């Protein structure tokens, strides 16, 4: 199992729009493509309260590439992204890391 850690740094005041997009659109599209989220967090205390942090669980990098590519080209996703950004961009920066659990991790 591989976990992808993604941190979206939103432009000031735009985090609510990103949260709405995930809740009302993105997760449904992920379900259609078999993308499994392992948790979402906003920053309560830390460097930026404009961040959304989440984990996606993948069986392999090959699975990630196939499913993420399909998601990124999905017409429903392209429409949802376009509509959510009609009044301007939401995200300033995205950071992505791939994490492999250690032998003593509580997750596999």
Secondary structure, DSSP 8 states (H G I E B T S, - for coil): -EEEEEEEEE-TT-HHHHHHHIIIIIHHHHHHHT-EEEEEEE-SSSS-TTEEEEEEEES-HHHHHHHHHHHHT-HHHHHHHHHHTTTS--EEEEEEEEEE--TT-S--
